[in-house]
Amino acid sequence: YRLNDYEHRDEKLSAKWFLEAAIRGDADSQFEVGLLYDNGRGVEIDLVKAFYWYKKAALQGLGLAQFNVGFDYHYGCGIPQSYRLAAHWYEKAVQQGIPEAMNNLGDLYLHGFGVPRNTNKAYQLIFSSALRNNPPAMHHLAEMYEKGIGVKQDYSIALLWYKKASHNGIDVPKEKIVELQKKKCMLSKGL
């Protein structure tokens, strides 16, 4: 009932069946019900209910649900904000290879939010995420190299990651690319 190409598509009926499976303990369905409440698909948007279902799936070990629980704690979506709990749940998702969790946990380490500030760990996590084709991590890594945060400042590497982020859908202003190309040229000329 959820699929766009199904002639009898019905979001409310789809939500009903996902909810039935979620109540019976199916982790994938619990995650789907969380998404339904997050996005108002077949149900009214309800961030508290979304979090409830994500957490049920996360407790069963579903990596994407663990990321969403971390995200909800990180940004206070439907629950009080807690960087410490965000880091806890991101770490669980990182252990399952979720690139978005790597980037977000890296950001917490970079700023010392909910965890001790550790720029080396931040770099490792963000770099790992970028290598797994996560465009926001590519952009994040480019900023780190551009500004020399947690790494040695390197305009060439920053430029490379900004271009990769741009090719993967992140809006990188053309002026940023031109500015870094100029800085790179000036450095290589010793100016």
N, C-alpha and C positions, 0 to 999 in steps of 0.2 A: 504493500500500500504506500510505501514511502518513495519508491522509485519513480523518477520523472517519466520514464518511457512506458510505465504500466498504465493501461487504459483506464483502470479503476482507481487511479491514485487518490488517496484520501489521507491527509495528514492527521486528522483526528482519530481515524481508525488505526493508523500506524502507531500513534502515540498510545492508544489503548492496549495494543498487543505488546509493544515494548514494555509498558508499565506492568502488564501481567507477568512477563518473563522476568522483569527486574524484581518484582515482589517474590518470585520463586527463587531468587538468589543468583540469577545469571549475571555475571560481572559485565559482559559485553553489553547486555541490555540495560544494566544500571548506568553504565557510561552513556549509552544512547539517550536514556531518559534525562540524564544531566544535560546533555546537549539540547534536547527538546526544550527544557525549561530555560536554558541559557538563551536560546534563540527564538522562543515563542513559536515553535513549529508544532501545531496541533494542540498546543496548550498555551495558557497565558505565560508570559515571561515571569519567572520567579527565581531570583538568584539564590535565595535560601534553599529552595527545593533542589535547584541545580547542584549546589554544594553538597547537600545531603546524599544525592545519588552518586556524585563523583566519589565522595568519601567511601561509600559502601563498596564501590568497584575498586577503589584504591586499596582498601584493606584486604581485598582478595588478590592484590598483586598486579593489577592492570596498570602498566606503565603510563599510558596516556592519561588515565584517571589520576594517577599520582601527580603528574605534571599539572593537571587542572586544579587539583587541591592546593598544590604549592602556589599556583598562579592566583587562586582566590585569596589565599592568605597574604600573598605578596601585595596585592592591590586592594584588599578589603572588599571583595565582591561577595556580597551576601553574608559576610561574617566580619568580625573586627580584624583589622590588619595586624599581622604578626610576621615580621621578617624571620624570626627564629623558627616558627612553624613552616614558613615558606621554604626555608633552607632544608629543613628536615624532609619535607615531601619532595623537593627537587632532587635531593640526594638519592632518594629511593628511585626516582625516575631516571636519574643519570646512570644508576647501576644497571638499568635495563636498556641503556643506549638511546634515550630520548634526546635528540639534539637540542630541542627548545629548552629543555631543563638544564642542559649543560650551559647554554648561553645565559639563562636567567640566574643560575647558581653562581656562575662566573661573575656576573654583575654584582651580586650580593657580596662576594669576596672582594671584588674591586673596591667597593665602597665601605666595607665593614658593617653591612646591615644584617643583623641577626647572627653573624659569624665574625670571628676575628678577621680584620683586614689582612689579606694575603694576595698581593699582586701576582706572585708566581702561580698560585693555584688558579686565580682568576684567568690568567693568560692560558694556562693549560686547558681549562674547561671551554673557554671561548674559542680557542684554536681548534679543539676537537669538534666543537659544534660546527664551525665554519668548514672543516674538512668533510663533514657529513652533509654539505650543501644546504646549510641553514642560512638564508640570505641576511636576516637580522644580525647573526653572528659575524658574517663577513663584514658588514658595515661597522659593527662594534670593534672588530679587530683592526679595521682600517683606521678608526679614530684613535685606538691605542697606539698604533705606529705613528700616526700623524703627530700626536701630542707627546709621545714618549711616556705613556702611562703604563707601567708594568713591563715595558720593553724599551730597548734602545730606540730612540726616535729614528725613523727611516722613511723618508718620503717616497722612495721607490716601492717599498713593500706596501705602504699605505695606499699608494696609487693603484697597485695591483689588486688589493682587496676592495677598494672602492669600485673599480671597474667590474670585478666579479659580482659584487653586490648589485650594481646597476644592471648587469646582464641578467640578473636573477630577480628583477622586479622591484628593487629598492630604489626610491627616488633619490639619486645623488645629483645635486645641482652641477651643471656643466662648469660653472665658475669654480667649483671646488676642484674639479679635475684639472682645469687650466692653471689654477693657483699652485697646485702641487707639482705640476709639470715644470712650472717656472722655478719653484723652490729647488726641485731636483736638479735642474740645469745649472742654477746658480751655485749649488753645492759642488757639483762635479767640476765646475770651472774655478772653484776655490774662492768664490765671491762672498 
